[in-house]
Amino acid sequence: MRRPSPIAALMCGAAFAFPTAVLAQDAAAPVVLDSITLHSKRDVATDTATPVTAIDQREIDDRQAGTIAELIDSVPGVTLMNGNTPGGSGINIRGFGATGTYGTDQMVLIQVDGATQGSEELYRIGTQLYTDPALYKEVEVQRGTVGSFEYGSGVVGGLVRLRTKDASDFTGGRIGWAGRQTFEFTTNGDGITSSSILAWQPTEDLEFLAQYVRRKQDAQDDGAGDPIGAEPFDLPSVLVKGKYSFGAARDHSVTLSWNDTKMAERDVPYDQFAVSDSTFGRVDRDIDTRTAILEYEYDPDNPLIHVTANLSHADQQIDSSYIPGSSSMEGTPAWPMFAGSVRGLADADHRYKTTKLTVKNTAAFRTGAFSHDLRTGFEVVRKTRAEASSAPGGTDRRWAVFAVDDITAGGLTVSPALRYESQDLTRDGGANTASNPQTDFDNDAVMGGLSLRYAFGNGFAVFGSAAYTENLPILDDFNNAPYMKQPQKARTWELGASYDGRDLLGGGDRLALKANLFQTDVWDVTSYSGIGEVEMKGLEVETAYSMASGLYVDLNATWTEGDARATAGASEYWDYAPADRLRLTLGQHVTDELDLSWEAVAAARMDRVNAPTEEAAGHTIHNLRATYRPQTGVLEGAELRVGIENVFDKDYRPWLATRKAPGRNIKLTLAKSF
């Protein structure tokens, strides 16, 4: 059962505080600061039926996140299982993704510049998204299935797309050199980060970028001053990227990028989710994540042609070696029985490589009164994984074709989407088990959806969508013969409304609002043991309001309910349904140079019906941020940023997390562009 949460009280408080703040601004000096750049922390995507949130470079810098998980935690519908370390973190979107056993599943898709990453079900290891947030200039989170068909299949929880920085982001497209140096310090865990960027544009057609990031963090404490159990980490990352534009109209371009992140852990628990040593013992672990991407783009002065061809190769290696004597089972009568499985897991060397080619064309044209934005393409994928304990090795070959068309007539937009995907799974070396002697499986599926949006012309719009997708069998299930011919199926319904208006309470203000109801049904479940069906439903709200005086208010909230039906037929509350949560930000652009903001995050108390002793108390956390960007003088191009997270040092464990959250953490960032 769910108990009352602090969300309603916080919303009521915000409702009374908001008009007061507005009146206070109106009562201030009559000088209007017209030079201030008007915006909230984040735009609300009111122009689409897709539930999507984009985090741009300005917000990435402002949030001072230490991991990708921490960065997207601010998106409605996203819940972290831990999140403050690269290892042992999990991403849950709309109740799907991370569990306490695995850091991810196939229902949350993560892409870096088009390359698929961090999606292997490795026992007691996190999402495997070891990359650094400083490498990226934009993160886009799509929730649910609608909008996912041109990127992949089986997207039920959502899609996370990350875009790395480009040299022209720093050179501004001008010939010459540019760069940026950033240092960040954190008090909880004595963290220190250095990011060095060098951009060179020798001609208008050629650009190069090199970036090196080194992020270190010691053990962190919770609000009570006790260690939270997360291991220290030292994470160096490298990004090298080049782009060449050519053709008479510079309508061709080729981009080549390579990024590499390494992490070495010594004498750490094998179980990355555990807060103490477990039966699996301790290991020395080495991690290397490498991604290479070659992209060709052709964008002539022809609305029917805009071709992109993206060839990516993602290679991740996780090697671990068991430290003898570290398991609590050793020396017990049961050790001989479990020694093989414990040592097998702890000594496992995991390596998986995904090579993918995606070719897509975007065509804009009209048929009578209808305008079309048609995206068509095909995709070829080859994933290989080495055989390891609890992770069967083999090859997953797929090909797919897709088409998505945004058809607009007046205020109406209809967006049909279709994807066909075919798969061939082969077990490595013909390996088999007694339960599944077959070593080759073929599957295919037709998936698709339809969304409709109607804009009334006065800022209001309504929308709805329906989408169906399938998770084709995965390499992990080779030892389970029935699962190899049983795709997991899901259907999602969405219904919502949005508003985008200006000059409401005063000249120059803007309000953007979007509310989205959803229901997701998953059946023929293969991702969770003993579960046959899962149903999730909820409401997501995003709001942004800004005034000409520089005041801004951002609010997003999520309410969800989840039920599961066991294969035996009994129904229960879905264990991985997230807590209800509300996030409110009140800020002020004092000048073009100075931005101040306060953020409150409230989460409901949660109890599990089937395990009432497992619960998380409701909590409200406060964060403060200040950014100073001098526009003139010797400090032009410099940035000073101060953040205080968990201001009141609250001691709490977030729902779904396996360890407590960090206590008060003061962050200082010094950056200079040159």
N, C-alpha and C positions, 0 to 999 in steps of 0.2 A: 504494500500500500504506500501511497505518497502522503506525506504530511504537509501542512501549510508551509509556504516558503516566504522569504523576505522580499520576493519580487514585487508583489502587489503593493507593499508599503513603499518600496523605493520608487515605483511608478507614480504613486500618489504624491510622494514628496517632489518628484521631478515635475509633475503637472502643476504644483503650486509654485515651485521655485522658478520655473521657466518664465511665466508672465512677469514675476518680480524682477528677474534679470533684465527682461526686455524693457520694463518701465524704467529701471535704473539707467539703462542706456539712453532712453529717450529724455530722461531728466538731466543728463550730463550736459557738458558744454555743447553749444549748438554747432561747433565746427565739425563737419563731416570729413573723415579721413579718406578722401577719394582715391588716394594713391595706394591704399592697402589692396593686396591681391585677395579677392573674396573667394573663399572655398572652405569646406569642412575638411576634416581629416580624410574623409573617404567619399567618393561619389557613389550614388545609388543608381543602379542600372534600370531606370524607369522606361527605357525605350525598347525593351525586349521581354518576351514571355519566359525566357530562360532564367532560372534562379542563379545568378552569377554575381560574384563579388571580385573586384580587381583591387589589388594592393600595389600602388605605384612606388617609384623610387623615393619620393618624399616621405611616404608613410613607412617604408622599409627602414629608412634612416631614423625616423622619429621613434619607432618602436624599440630599437636597440636590441633586437632579438638575438639570442645566442644559437638558436637552431631553427630550421625551417618549420618544425612543429610549433614552436613558440610564436612564430610570425603569423601563421594562419589560424591560431587559436582565437583570434579576434573576430573571425567570420561566423555569422550565425549558422547553426547546424553542425559546426566543427567542435569536437571534444577531444582532448588529449588524454592518452593513458601515459602519465608522466609527461615528458616533453622537454625538460630542461637539460637533457644530455643527448648527444647524437645516438648513443646506444641505449637500448631499453626504453625507447620512446615509441608510442603508437599513435596513429591518427584514426579517429572514428568520425565518420560523417553520417548524420541521420541514423545512428544506431548500427552502422556497419563499418567493418574495417578491423581495427585492433581488438584483440582479446588478451586475457592474461596468459594464454598459451602461445599465441602467435602475435607478432607485431603488426600484421596486416592480413588481408585476404584479397581475393581477386575482385571484390566489389568496390574497391577504391583504386583508381588509376592515377599514377603519378608520372608526369612527363617533364623532361628537361630539354628545352629546345626541340621537342618532338621525340626525343629518345625516351623509351619506357624504362623506369627504374623503381627499385624499392618495393617489389611486389611478390617476393618469395615467402612461402610459409615455412620458415625455419623455426624449429622448436625453441621457445624461450629466448628468442632473439627479436629485436625490435623491427621497425619498419625498414631498416637498412638504408635510410635516407641520410647518409653521412655527410652530404655536401654542406657547404657553408652559406648562410643567407647573404653574406656580403658579396657573393658572386653575381647576384641577381638584381635586375632593375624592375621586374614586375612579376607578381604572382597572381594567378587567376584561379579562383575556386568555383567550379560549377557543381551545384548540389543536385542530386537525383540523376535520372537517366536522360531526360529530354536535353538535347544539345550535345550529347556525347557521341553520336553515331559516326561522325567523321573522324573521331579520335580512337575509337576502340569498341570492343564488345564487353558485355557483362558489367557495365558501370551502373551500380545500384545506389551506393552511398554518394559517390561523387567523383569528380575529376579535379586534380591539382596540376596546373600547367605553370612551369617556371621559365622565364626568359633571362638569359645572361646578358651582361652589359656589352655594349659596342664601343669601338673607338670614337665614332662620331658623336656619342653622348657627351664626350669631353672636348673634342676638337670643334664641335659645332659645324662639321663639314668643311672647315677651313684648313688649308695646307699648313702644316707645322706640327709642333709637339704640344702635348698637354698631359697633365697627370693629376693625381690626387693621393694624398697620404692621410690615413685615418688611424687614430689610436683610441681604444676604448678600454675602460677600467671598470671593474665591478667589485663591490665590497664583500658580497656573500660568495665565498669561494675564491676570493682574491683573483678574479679573472682578468686577463689582459689579452687584447686582440690588436693585431697590426694588419692593416690592409694597404698594400702599395699598388698603384695603378699607373701604367705608362701607356699613353696613346700616341700614335704617330700616323700622320696622314701626309705621305710624300707627294701625292697628287690628289686631285679631286676624285679620281676613280679608285684610289687604293687606300686602305686603312688597316692598321694593325693595333691590337691591344694585348697587353700582358698584365696579369694581376697575380699577386701572391698574397695569401691570407694565412696568418698563423693565429689560432685561437686556443688559449690555454685556460683551464679552470680547475681549481682544486675542489675538494669535497665541500658541499654546501650544508648549511644548518637550517632546520625548520624554525618556526616562530618561537618554539620553546628553547632554542639554542642547542638542540640535539642534532647529530648528523642524520640526514634524510636517507642515507644508504646509497646514493648515486656515486659512482666512481669518478675520480678526477679524469680529465681527458686533455690531450694535446693534439690538435687537429690542424695540420697544414694542408692548404688547398692551392692549386695552381690553375689558372685559366689563360689560354693562349687563343687568340681569335684574329682572323683576317678576312677582309672582304674586298673583292674586285668587281667593279662595275664597268661594263663595256657595251659596245654597240653605238651606232650613230646617234641614237637618242638616249644612251645610257639606260636602255630598257632591259639589259641582261645583267645579272649579278651572280657571283659565286661566293659563298661564305664557307670557311673552314674553321672549325673550333675544336679544341681539345681541353678537357678539364680532368684533374686528377686530385683526389683527396685520400690521404692515408691516415691511419690511426694505429698506434701500437699500445696495447694494454698488457700490463704485467701483474700477475698474481691477483686476478679479479675473479669474482664468481662467474661460472659458466652462465648461469641464469641471469640475463641482463635485466629482468624485471624484479628479481629478488632484492629485498632490503638487507639480507644477511646471507652468509654461506648456506647453501642448501645441500641436499643429498647428491647433487651433481658435482659438487666440489668446485675447485678454483682452477683457472687456466691462464696461460699466456696466449694472447690473441693478437693477430695482425690482420688489419683490414686495408684493402686497397680498392677504391672505386674509380674507374676510368671510363670516360665517355668521349667518343669522337663523332663529329657531325659534319657532313658535307651537304650543303644546300644550294640548289640552283633555283633562281627566280627569273621569270620572263614576264614583263609587264609592259607590253607595247601600248600604243595609243589606239587600242581596240577594245571596246567594252566586253567583247566575247572571249577575250583571252587574258588570263592572268594565271600562269602556271608556276607551281612550286614543286620541286622534287627534293625530298629530304631523305638522305641516307645516313643512318645512325648505327653506332656500335657501342653498346654498353657492356662493360666487363667488370664484374665485382667478385672479389676474392676475400673470403673470411676463413683464415686458418687459425686453429686453436690446438694447444697441447695441454694435456692434463697434468696437474701438479700432484704427484703421489702423496697420499696421506691427507689430502684436503677434504675428502668427502666424509660427512658425518656417519656414513654407512660403514666405512672401513673399520674393521675390528669387531663388528657385530656378527652374530650367527647368520644373518640374512645376506651379508656381503657377497659370499660366493655366488648367490643366486642373481644379484643385481650388478655385480662387477662388470660384466660384459656390456650391459646397456649403458651404465654410467660412463665407463671409459670410452664406449663407442661414440656417445654424444660429445663428450668433452674433448676427444681427440679428432673430431671430424674436421675435415678441410672442405669448405664449400666454395664452389666457383660456378657462376652462371653467366652466360654471355647471350646477349640479344642483339641480333642484326635485323634492321627493319628499313624498308624502302616504302615511302609514302609519296605518291604523285597525285596532285590535286589541281584542278582548274576551277577558277571562279569566273562566271559569265554573267554579265548584266544585260538584259534585253527586255523588250516589251512584246506582249501579245494582246493586241486590242487595248482594253482599259487596264490591263494587268502588267505590272512591272515585276521582273524576276531577278533574284540574286541566287544563281544556281551554282552549288559546289558539287562537283563530281570527282571521283578519284578511285584509286585502287591502292592496296597495301599488301606487301609481302613480308612475312616475319619468320625468322628462324631463331629459336631459343634452344640453347644447349645447357645442360647442367650436369656436373660431375656427380657420380654416385657417392653418397655419404650416409652416415647413420641417420635414420628418420627422414632422409631426403633422397628419394629414388632419383637416379640419374637417367638421362635420356634426351631426346630431341622432340621439340614441339614445332612443327611446321604449319604455317597458316597463310592463307591468302584471303583477301576480302575486297569487295567493291562497295561503294557507297554513293548516295546522292541525297543532298539536302537542298531544298528550294524555298526561299522566302518570297512569297507571292503577295504583292501589295496592290490594293485598289482603294483609293481614298484613305479612310482611317483603318481599314481592315488589312491585317497581315495573316496569311495562312502559311504554315511552314511544315510540309510533309517531309519525312526523313526515312530512308531505307538503307539497310546494311545487310549484305550476305557475307557469311564467313565460313570457310572450310578449313578443316584441321586434320593433320596426320600426326599421331603420337607414336614414337618408337622408343622402347626401353633400351638403355645402353648395353651394347654387347650381347643383346639377346637375353639379358638377365631376366629371371622370373622367380616366382615363389610358388609354393604348393597351392596357395589360394588363388593365384592368377597366373597360369602358365602362358597366357597369350602375351605377346610382346609388341603388337601393332594394333592401333585403333584409329578409325576414321569417324569424324563427326562433322556436321555442318548445321547451320541455323540461319533463318531469316528473321531479322529484327527491324524494328522501326517505331515511329511515333508521329504524332500530329499535334501541333500547337496552333492556337488561334489567339490573336490579340486585336482589340478594337480601341482605337484612340478617338475620343470624342471631339478633339480640337480645342478643348478648354483646359488642357493639362491632365485630365482624367483618362484612364485607360483600364480596361478589364482584359483578362487573359485566362486561358486554360489549356491544358495539354494532357495527352495520354501517351505512354511509351511502354514498349515491351522489349526486353533484352534477355540474353542467355549467357551464362558463364559456361563455356565449353570445358570439358574435363582438363585437369591439370596434371603435371608430372607427379605431384605429391601423392596422387591417388592410384598409382600403378598397382599397389598391393591390395586395392579394393576393386575387384572385378566389376561389380554392379555400377560403381561410380564412373567407370571409364566409358560407359554408354548412356550416362544420365546427366545431361546438361542441367544446371541449376537455372531456374526460370524466375523472372521477376516482372511485375507490372506496376507502374507508378502513375497516379492521377494527380494533377495539379490544378489549382483554381486560385486566382488572385486579382488584385487591383493595384494601381499605382497612380501617383499624382506628382506633377512637376510644375510648380508655379513660381512667379516672381511678383515683387511689389505687393505683398500681402499685408504686412503690418507696417511697412514703411518703404520708402523708395530704395531700391537696390537690394532688397532681401530676396532670399530664395528658399523654397521648401521642396524637398524631394522625399517621397514616401512610397514604400512598396511592401505589400503584405501578401503572403503566399501560403495557402493551405495545401498539404500533400498527404497522400496515402500510398504506401508501398507494400505490396504483397509479394513474398518470396516463397516458392514451393519447390518440391524435389530438391531439398536443401542438401548440399554436399560439403559446405564450408564448416558446419558445426556438428559435432558428434551428438547423436541422439535427438536431433531436431529435424522435424519434417517440414514445418511451415513457420514463417515469421511475418508479422504484420506490424508496420510502423506508420504512425500518423502524427501530424503536428502542424504547427503554425510558425512561420518565420516572418519577422518584421524588421525592416531597415528604414531609418529616417535620418535625413541630414538637413539642418537649417542653418543659414548664415545671414548676417546682417551687414549693411554698409559700414557700420561702425567697427566691424571686425569680430564681433561676437559670433560664435558658432556652437551648435549643439548637434551631436551625433548620438543615435540610439539604435541598438539592434537587440532583438530578443528572440528566443526560441522556446516553444512549449511542445513537448513530445510525449507520446504514449506508445508502448510497445508490448506485443503479446507474441508468445511462441507456442507452437503445438508440438509436443514431443512425438517421435515416431510411434510411440505406444498409444498416442491419442490424447494424453492429458495436456491441458492448457496451463500456462503459467506466465508471469510477467517476464518480458524479455530482459535478460541479465545485462545486456550491453546497450540498452536504451539510455541516452544521456539525460542528465539532470536538466530541468528547466533553468534558463539562464537569461539574464538581462545585463547589457553593457551600456553605460551612459557616459558620454564625454561632454564636458562643458569647457570651452576654450575661448581665448581672446587673442586675435592678432593685434597686439598693442601698436606695433608699427610694421613696416615692411621687414624690419630686421628681427623683431622679437615676437615669439609665439609662446603662450602659456596655456596649459590645459590640465584639467583634473578628470580622472576616469574612475568610475565605480563599476565593479563587476559583482553581481549578485547571483548566487546559485541556490537552488532549492535543496532542502533536506531530502535524502533518498533512502528508502528501505527496500530490500528485496523480499518479496512475498515468500519465495521458496527458501530463503536463507536469512531470516530476520535479524540474525546477529551481525550480518554484514550491512553496514549502513554508513552514510556520510552525512554529517551535519550540514545544514545550510550555512552559507557564509557570504559576507560582503567584503570585497577587497578594494582598497583605494590605491591609485597610482597617480603620481604627479610628474609632469614633463615640462621642460622649458628648452626652447631652441633660440639661439642668437646667431644671426647671419649678417655680419657687417656688409654694407653695400658699397662703401667708399673708403678711401684711405689705405693705410698700410695693411689693414686686416681684411681688405676686400678679397673674397674667395674663401675666407676662413669660416668655420662653423664651430660653435660651442653648444653642446647638448648635455643636459642634466636630466636624469630620470630617477625617480624613487618608486620602486615597486613594492607592494605590500607595506604601505606606509606605516601602519599600526602593528606590524610584526605579528600578524595573526597566525596562530598555530592551527593548521587544518589539513585534511587530506581530501583532494578533489574526488568526486565520484568517478569511478572507473580506474583511477590511478592505483598503483600498487605501493606507492610510497607517498609521504607527506610532501606538500609544496614547500619551496624555499621560503624562509622568512624575509625580513626587510632586506632589500638589495638596492644600493645606490649605484647608479651607472653614470659615468662621465665619458663623453666622446669629444675628442678634438680632431678636427679635419681641416685640410687646406687643399684647395684646388689651385693649380698653377699652369 
